[in-house]
Amino acid sequence: MKIGFIGSGSVALAFARQALAAGHEVVLSNSRGPESLIPLVAELGPRATAGTREEAASAEIVMLAVPWPSVPEALKDLPPWNDRILVDATNVFESLDPVVVADLGCRTGSEIVANLAPEARVVKAFNSLYAEYIASPVREGGRVVLFHAGDDAAAKGQVAKIAESFGFAPLDVGGLRTGGVLMQLGGPLSGQHLLRPDSSE
């Protein structure tokens, strides 16, 4: 499978390394252009390539992992999604220095992402975990629980299947509205790093 990344920060790279280790191909993109990613993809190996935002967004599954203020520009003028899966790994920080959480009113961040990516099947995932837990989902005592939410059951199932193959313990927490409230900044699942004990133990 080819997985595209809009954004190449720590969360995207942790997930990309898991995908490569599992035999998938990855296309990385960022706002600075493919040339800025050449050293990184050389380090990642032959199944990793640097591409434009449009090329990354054309993959079978796409992860969005950019700062919240960059989301509208990151999703602007992309090719039609045609029901492909968009994994929303963003967090709604308006600013990190000082820390300011965006005021979204009654909407969740993923609902806004879904509006900006019409025809994409949006799954909220990986935003509540630090990159180090994404990089190492199998730990002493069990597997890292991966909360995920979305309005399309098949899309959630596909993301969960991939995540489980990497070693995560997926846990469906509902739709983009209900699950998004739980997972985004300020929600009870934000920043929670839980382990599911290995059933074989």
C-alpha positions as CSV (number, residue, x, y, z in Angstrom):
1,M,0.0,0.0,0.0
2,K,1.1,3.6,-0.6
3,I,0.6,6.0,2.3
4,G,1.0,9.7,1.8
5,F,1.9,12.3,4.4
6,I,0.9,16.0,4.3
7,G,3.4,17.2,6.9
8,S,6.7,15.6,7.9
9,G,7.1,16.3,11.6
10,S,7.7,13.9,14.4
11,V,4.2,12.2,14.3
12,A,4.3,11.7,10.6
13,L,7.8,10.3,10.6
14,A,7.0,7.9,13.5
15,F,4.0,6.6,11.5
16,A,6.0,6.5,8.3
17,R,8.7,4.4,9.8
18,Q,6.1,1.9,11.1
19,A,4.6,1.8,7.6
20,L,8.0,1.2,5.9
21,A,8.9,-1.5,8.4
22,A,5.6,-3.3,7.5
23,G,6.5,-3.2,3.8
24,H,4.4,-0.2,2.7
25,E,5.5,2.7,0.5
26,V,5.4,6.2,1.8
27,V,5.3,9.6,0.1
28,L,6.3,12.5,2.3
29,S,5.5,16.1,1.6
30,N,5.8,19.5,3.4
31,S,5.4,23.2,2.9
32,R,9.0,23.6,1.8
33,G,8.9,21.3,-1.2
34,P,10.3,17.9,-2.1
35,E,13.9,19.0,-2.3
36,S,13.9,19.7,1.4
37,L,13.0,16.1,2.1
38,I,15.7,14.4,0.0
39,P,18.1,13.7,2.9
40,L,15.3,12.3,5.0
41,V,14.0,9.9,2.3
42,A,17.5,8.8,1.6
43,E,17.8,7.8,5.3
44,L,14.4,6.1,5.3
45,G,15.2,3.9,2.3
46,P,14.0,3.0,-1.2
47,R,10.3,2.7,-0.4
48,A,10.2,6.3,0.8
49,T,9.9,9.2,-1.7
50,A,9.6,12.9,-1.4
51,G,6.7,14.5,-3.3
52,T,4.5,17.5,-3.6
53,R,1.5,18.0,-1.4
54,E,-0.7,16.9,-4.4
55,E,1.4,13.7,-4.9
56,A,1.2,12.8,-1.2
57,A,-2.6,13.4,-1.2
58,S,-3.1,11.0,-4.2
59,A,-2.0,8.0,-2.1
60,E,-4.4,5.2,-1.1
61,I,-4.3,6.5,2.5
62,V,-3.2,10.0,3.5
63,M,-2.1,11.3,6.9
64,L,-2.6,15.0,7.7
65,A,0.0,16.0,10.3
66,V,0.5,19.8,10.1
67,P,0.1,22.6,12.7
68,W,-3.5,23.6,13.0
69,P,-3.2,27.1,11.5
70,S,-1.7,25.4,8.4
71,V,-4.6,23.0,7.8
72,P,-6.7,25.2,5.4
73,E,-3.7,25.8,3.1
74,A,-2.5,22.1,3.4
75,L,-5.9,20.9,2.1
76,K,-6.4,23.6,-0.5
77,D,-6.8,22.8,-4.2
78,L,-6.0,19.1,-3.9
79,P,-7.2,16.5,-6.4
80,P,-10.6,14.9,-5.7
81,W,-10.5,12.6,-2.8
82,N,-12.9,10.1,-4.3
83,D,-13.6,8.4,-1.0
84,R,-10.0,7.8,-0.1
85,I,-9.1,7.8,3.6
86,L,-7.7,10.9,5.2
87,V,-6.2,10.3,8.7
88,D,-6.4,13.5,10.7
89,A,-3.6,13.5,13.2
90,T,-3.8,17.3,13.9
91,N,-4.1,19.0,17.2
92,V,-6.0,22.3,17.5
93,F,-3.1,24.4,18.9
94,E,-3.6,27.9,17.6
95,S,-0.1,28.7,18.9
96,L,2.6,26.8,20.8
97,D,4.5,29.8,22.2
98,P,2.5,30.8,24.1
99,V,0.2,27.8,24.1
100,V,-3.2,28.7,22.8
101,V,-5.9,26.2,21.9
102,A,-8.1,27.2,19.0
103,D,-11.7,28.2,19.8
104,L,-13.7,26.0,17.3
105,G,-17.1,26.8,18.9
106,C,-19.3,23.8,18.8
107,R,-17.3,21.9,16.1
108,T,-14.4,19.5,16.4
109,G,-11.2,19.8,14.5
110,S,-11.9,16.7,12.5
111,E,-15.3,18.0,11.4
112,I,-13.6,21.1,10.1
113,V,-11.0,18.9,8.3
114,A,-13.8,16.9,6.8
115,N,-15.4,20.1,5.4
116,L,-12.1,21.1,3.9
117,A,-11.6,17.7,2.3
118,P,-14.9,16.9,0.6
119,E,-15.4,13.3,-0.4
120,A,-12.5,12.1,1.9
121,R,-13.4,9.5,4.5
122,V,-11.9,11.2,7.5
123,V,-10.6,9.1,10.5
124,K,-9.3,10.9,13.5
125,A,-6.3,9.0,14.9
126,F,-2.7,9.4,16.2
127,N,-3.3,12.9,17.5
128,S,-3.5,11.9,21.2
129,L,-0.2,10.0,21.3
130,Y,3.3,11.4,21.6
131,A,5.5,10.5,18.7
132,E,7.6,8.1,20.9
133,Y,4.6,5.9,21.5
134,I,3.8,5.9,17.8
135,A,7.3,4.8,17.1
136,S,7.2,2.0,19.6
137,P,3.6,0.6,20.0
138,V,4.7,-2.7,21.5
139,R,6.0,-2.2,25.0
140,E,6.7,-4.0,28.2
141,G,3.3,-4.8,29.6
142,G,1.2,-4.6,26.4
143,R,0.4,-2.7,23.3
144,V,-0.3,1.0,23.0
145,V,-4.0,1.8,22.7
146,L,-4.8,3.8,19.6
147,F,-8.0,5.8,19.9
148,H,-9.7,6.4,16.6
149,A,-13.0,8.1,15.5
150,G,-14.9,8.6,12.3
151,D,-18.2,8.6,10.6
152,D,-17.3,5.8,8.0
153,A,-17.1,2.4,9.6
154,A,-15.2,0.8,6.8
155,A,-12.6,3.5,6.8
156,K,-12.2,3.2,10.6
157,G,-11.8,-0.5,10.1
158,Q,-9.1,-0.2,7.5
159,V,-7.1,2.3,9.7
160,A,-7.5,0.0,12.7
161,K,-6.3,-3.0,10.7
162,I,-3.2,-1.2,9.6
163,A,-2.5,0.1,13.1
164,E,-3.0,-3.4,14.6
165,S,-0.5,-4.8,12.1
166,F,2.0,-2.2,13.4
167,G,1.4,-3.4,17.0
168,F,-1.2,-1.0,18.3
169,A,-4.4,-1.9,20.1
170,P,-7.1,0.1,18.2
171,L,-10.1,1.3,20.1
172,D,-13.1,2.9,18.3
173,V,-14.5,5.8,20.3
174,G,-17.3,6.9,18.0
175,G,-17.9,9.4,15.2
176,L,-16.1,12.6,14.3
177,R,-18.3,14.5,16.6
178,T,-18.5,12.3,19.7
179,G,-15.1,10.7,19.4
180,G,-13.5,14.0,18.3
181,V,-14.6,15.7,21.4
182,L,-13.0,12.9,23.5
183,M,-9.7,12.9,21.6
184,Q,-9.0,16.5,20.8
185,L,-7.2,18.9,23.1
186,G,-9.0,19.3,26.4
187,G,-10.9,16.1,25.9
188,P,-10.5,13.2,28.4
189,L,-8.5,11.0,26.0
190,S,-6.0,13.7,24.9
191,G,-2.5,12.8,25.8
192,Q,-3.6,9.5,27.4
193,H,-1.1,6.8,26.8
194,L,-2.7,3.5,27.8
195,L,-1.5,-0.1,27.3
196,R,-3.7,-3.1,26.6
197,P,-2.1,-6.2,28.2
198,D,-1.0,-8.9,25.8
199,S,-3.7,-11.6,26.0
200,S,-1.0,-14.3,25.6
201,E,0.5,-13.4,28.9
